[in-house]
């Protein structure tokens, strides 16, 4: 109402100014009846207010839509070239093309799957665990907004933004089985995994009426701003199951298997860091203060984790490594993802620092203690980092950043533990457990099915030869040319 009063006052002032100017410019004639003032009637004022409101709404929609489309492009950048370069540099020279090919082909396959059925299963009204089929083939998904998800942008823009999350999530898993899975098995596995793990989890957390949705009627209001449970825990836990199911690479851990090109991984990590601003700040789905807060938290979380990882490594090994620095930054980006839209700057620093230290010990000590071959540490960084971030979201989330909880009277309620809502930690723990169990059980079943149909692991001779030649008939580097 205050805004309408302000607009009414502005319209009245402009009308009076226009009337005075018109009166001064017009020929002066005396009719003996006095002067006549041209002031807008109440009906005209109301019409002009409505016109101004319409223009303001269009301007807001254009700004929000621009930000979401830019963010969509940034998130796609995270998969190719970001993740492709990051993972590609970490494998041996004979497997770099095959590793990058996996990310690239997922960009294509998941896009088609998403528009056919994936978006509908995630965001159409359904039950607590999976969406309906009303948006299949993008039926009804066009230029009109969906008020439940993003009232100021076209629903098609929302679909595109969420598509980029659906693409990168399975691509993260490829780091665990790098250098030993058949390409055709990877394609079939990822198709089934997207349908049976990602889509149900995305609906439960972000879909209207989903089990874990905090704002749209969920039974357990868990907080996940940009994908700690949906993206990182599901992919990380599935990565661990894949690594255990496929077994160790030939020669691991007795033969040295260092990254063939850390420079590629360094460039990929920098692209991931840049793209992550679209990942987190874009999840505000508007170009407002919440996007700014998420942007800030993302930067601080990544920086603190990089410092935490490097400092821990420096103390233990007496040398800070480039690989450690970029791995730490990614761990921080992972951990801050679920919290980015709910926590302040200082809390983001704490979350990042904790993630950097915890993830370092996971990949440097725990993995070696148990002996599993998570080739590129997808579980140690994404599974563990996502879990740390999801749990700490329940501690540091505050209504001062995002008043996500309100009572029936519209009064803002506490969000996280520092706000006075200790129960939120329980909600976060439940969400973490759901993500862990769904990802672990479904991934194992899918692997068994794919293995029975076409086999999942390449032959020993093909693995020794390298997947670039055995799966694709190409080599990354022609050193004789």
N, C-alpha and C positions, 0 to 999 in steps of 0.2 A: 504493500500500500504506500509506503514511503516513496518508493521509486515512481509510482504513478503520480503522486503529488508533485514530485520534483519535475517530472515531464510536463505535467499540466502547467506548472509555473513557467517553465521555459517556453512552452507554446504560447502562453498568454503574453509574455514579455515580447517575444518575436512578433506577435500579431500587432501589439501596440506600437512597436518601433516601425513596422511596415506601414501602419495607418498614418503615423505622424509624417513619415517620408512622403507618402502618397498625397497627403493633405498639403504639404509644403510645395510639392511639385505641381499640383493642379492649379488651374486658373481660379482666382478668387472672385467669387460672385456673391452678392448679398441678396438674400431672399427675404430678409426681415424676420426670418424664423430662427435665427441663431445658428451656431455651428453644429455640424453633424459628425460624430466620431464613428469611425469604422472599426469596431471591435468584434472579434470572432464570437459567435454564439457558442453556448455550451456544447451543442452537437458537433460543431466544427472542431472545437478543442478536443473532444473525445475521439473524433476521427483521426486527428493528427497524432494524438497519443498512440492510438492503435497502429498507425503507420510507422511511427518511430519504434515502437516495440517490435514490430515485424522486422524492421531493418536491423535492430540490435540482435534479434534472434538469428537472422541470416548471417550477420557478421560473426557471432559466436560459433555457429555451426561451421562456417567456412574455416575459422581458425582452428577449431577442434579437429575437423576433418583433415586439414593439412598436417597437423601434428601426428595424427594416427597413421596417415599414409606414409609420412617420413619415417615414423617409428617402425612400420611394417618393413620398409626397405632396410632399415638398420638391423632388424632381427634376421632377415634373410641373409644379410651380409655376414652374420655370425656363423651360419652354416657353410656357405661358400662365398668368399674364400676363407673366412676366419677359422672354423673348425677343420676344414680340409687341410689348410696349411699347418695348423697346430698339430694335428694328428699325423699328417704326412711327414713332417720333419722328425717325429719321434720314432718312426719305424726304421727298419733297415732299408738300404737302397733298393733292394730287390722287391720291396712291397709298397713303395711310396705311391705308385699310380693306383694300385688296387685299393689302397686305403682312402685316397682322395676320391676315387670313383664311387665308393660307397656313399659318401656324403652327397655327391652330386646327383646320383640316381635317386636318392631319397627325396631330394628337392622336387624331382619330377613325379615319382610314384605317389608320394603322400599328397601332392597337390591334387592329382586326379581323384584319389580316394576321398579326400576331404570334401570336394564339391559334390561327389556322388552321394556320400552317406555320412562321412565323418563329422561335418559341422552339425548335421541334424542330430546325431547321436549324442553330441556334447551339449547343444544349446536349445534344442526343441524341448517343449514340455514333455515329461515322461514320468518316471517314478523316482525313487530316492537314489537309484544306482545307474540309470542309463536314460538318455533322452529318447524322444519319439522319432518318427520318420517324416514328420511334416515338412522339414526343410531339405529332404532328399532332392538331388539334382538342382539345388538352390531354389526350389519352389518357394515363392513369397519372399525371397531375400533380394532386396533391391535398394532403391534410393531412400525409402522411408525408414526412419529410425525404429529401433526396438527399445521402447522405454525401459524395459526390465534391465537391459545391459548398458546401453549408451544412448541416452535420449537426444544428444545433440549431433550425432553423426549418422550417416546412412548405415543400415544394417550390413550392407555389402562391404563397407569399410571394416566393420567389426569382424566380419567373416574372414577378410584378408589378414587382418592383424592376428587373429587366433590361428590361422593357417600356418603362420611362420613358427609358432610355438610347436604345432603338431609336426613340423618338419624337423626341427633341431633336436627334439626329444629322443626319437629313436636313433638319430645320428650319433648322439653321445654314447650310446651303448657300444658302437662299433670299436671304440677304443679298448674294450676288454677282450674281444676275440680277434684283434688285429693279427694278421699274418698267418691265420690258420682256418678260416671259415670259407666254404664255397660261396661264390658270388650268387648263384641261383638260390642256395639255401638262405643266404642273407636276405634276399628280396622277399621270399615267401615268409620267412620268420618275421620280418619287419611289417609286412602287410597284416599278418594275424596279430602281431603285438599291438599295433596301432588300434585295431578294432577291439581287442579284448582287454587291454591294459590302459592305454592312454585315454581313449574315449570315455570309458566308465569313470576313470579318476577325474578327468576334466569336468564331467557332468556333476559328479558328487561335490566338487569344490566350487565350481564357477557357474554351473547351470541352475536355473530357477527350480527350486524345490529339491535340489541335490542334498544328499545326506549331510555333507560337511559345509554347506554354504552358509556364510555368516550373515548375509544380508537379504537373501531371497528365499526365506522359509526353510532353511536347513534345520534338521533335528539337532545337530551338533555344530554350533557356530565356530568353526575353526578359521583361523586367519591365514590366508596365503595370497599375498598381493600379486605376485607375478610368477609363481610356479615352483616354490620350494618342494612341495609334495607332488604336484602334478607333473613337473618336469624332472627335477633333479633326484628326488628319492626314487621314483619309479624307474628312471633310466639307470641310476647307480646300482640299485639292488638287482635289477635285471642283468646288469653288466656282471655282477659278482656271480650270479647263477650261470650265466653263459661261460664265464672263465672256469668255473668248477666243472661244468658239464663237458666242455670241450677238452679239458685237460691242458697240460703245459705244452708250450712250444717245444719242438725238437731241440734238444740241447739246453733248455732252461732248467735250472739256473747256473749250470756248470760252465756254459760257454758265454762269453761277454756279448751282449746285444745292445750296444749303445745307440743313441739316436744318430741317424746318418747325416742330419742337417739341422742343427739347433737354430740356425738363422731363419729357416722356414718357420719353425715353431715360434720363434720370437715375433716374427711378423704376424703370424696367426693369432698369437695372444694379444697383441696390440689391437688387431681388428676385433677380436672378441670384446675387449674392454670398451672400445668405442661403440660397437653394436649393442652392448648391454644397456646403454642409456635408452635405446628404443625398447628393449626388453622390459626394463623396470619403470622408467618414467612414462613410457607409452602406455603402460597398463592403467594409468589414471584415466585413459580414454578421453581426455580433454586437456587443453593447453592452459591449465590453471595452476594455482599454488601447490596443489597436491603433486602435480608432475614435477615442479621445481624441488619439492621436498624429497621425492623419490630419486631424482637426479643427483641431488647432494648426497644422500645416503649411499647411493651406488658408488660414487667416486671415493667416499671416505672408507667404505667397507673394503673395496679393492686395495686401496693404499695401505690400510692398516694390516690386512692379511699378508700382503707382499712383504712388509716390514717384519711381521711376526714370523713368517716362514724363514726368511733370510737370516734373521737374528738367531733363531733356534738352530738352523743349519750351521751358521758361523761358529756358534758355541760348541757344537758337537763335532764338526769336521774341520774346523779352523779355516774354512774357505767358503765364501758365499758364491753359489753357482747361479749362472744365468737361468738354467732350467728351473732351479728352485724359486727364483724371483717370479718368473712367469707363472709357474704352477701355483704359487701362493696368491698371486693376484686373481687367478681364476677361482681358487677356493673361496676367496673373499667375495667375489661376485656371486658365486653360488649361494653362499650363506646369507648375504644381504637380500637376495631376491624375494623370499617370502615376507621379509620385514620392511622392505624399502618404502612402502606406502603407509607405514604405521609408526615408525620410530624417528627420533630426532638425531641430529648430527653426532652427539657424543655417544649415544647408544650404538650408532652405526660403527663408530670406531671400535667399541668393545666387541661387537659381534664379529667384525672383520679380524681383529687380533686373535680372538679365541679360535676362529676357524683356521687361520693360518697355522697356528701351533698344533691344533688337534689333527688337521689333515696331514701335516708334515709327519707326525708320528705314525699315522695310519699307513702312509706309503713307504716310509723308511724303516719302520720297525715291525708293525703288526703284520704287514703283508709277508715280510720275510720270516717272521715267527711261524706263521701258519702255512707258508709255502705255496699259496695259490698264485697263478700267473695272470694277474690283471694287467695286460700288456702295457696300457697307457694310463693306468690308475684312474679309470672311470669310476670305480666304486670308492676309492680312497678320497677322491676330490668331490664327486657329485653326490654319491650316496651318503657319505659321512658329512660333507659340507651342507647338503640340503637338510639333513636331520638336525645338525647343530643350529642352523638358521631357523628352522621351523619351531624348534623348542624355545629358542631365545626370543622369538617373536612374541610368545606368550608372556615373557618377562618384561620386555621393554616397550611393547606397544602402548601408545598413549592417545587419549582423546584430543589432546592439544594438536596433534598432527592430523589425525583422522577420526572424527567423532562417529565411528561406525555403528556403535550401539546406542539406541535410544529407547526410552520406555514409551508406553501408549500415549503419554501426554507430550511427547516430543523432547523430554529432558535428556540431556546427554549423560550416558552412563560410563563408568570406568571401563577401560579396554584391557590392559595388561596388568601384570603384577605390580609394577611401579605406580599404576593408577589406583590400585586397591582391588583389582579383580583377580584374586588368586586362582579362581576356577578356570581361567583361560588357559593356564598351563596344562590342565587336564584335557581340555578340548584339543590343544595342540598335540598332546601325546597320543590321543585317540586317532587323530588324523595321520600322524606318523605311522602308527601301527597298521592302520588300514592300508596305507600306501605300501608299506613293507610286505605285508601278507599278500595283497593282490599281486604285486609285481613278482614276488618270489614264486608263488604257486602257479600263476598263469604262465610265466616264462618257462618254468620247468615243463609244464604240459605241452606248450607250443614246441619247445625243442624236441621233446619226445616224438611228437607227431611229424615234424619236419624231418627228423632223423630217420624215422621209419619209412617215409615216403621217398626221400632223395638223398639222405645222408647230409650231415652238417659240416663235417671236417674234411679237408682236402687230403689226398694221399700223401704219404711221407715224402715220396720223391718230388711231388709238386710243391710241397712246403719247403723242401731244401732248395729246389730250383727258384722259388719265389713266386708269389701270386701274380706279379705283373706279367710274367711270361706264361705261367700255367693257366691263368684264368682269362687273360686279356690279350695275350700274344704281343705285348709291347714292352718296351723298356723306357724308364724315365730319362736316362742319361745315355746318349750316344757318344761315348768318350773317344771313339775312333774318328769321328767326323771332324 
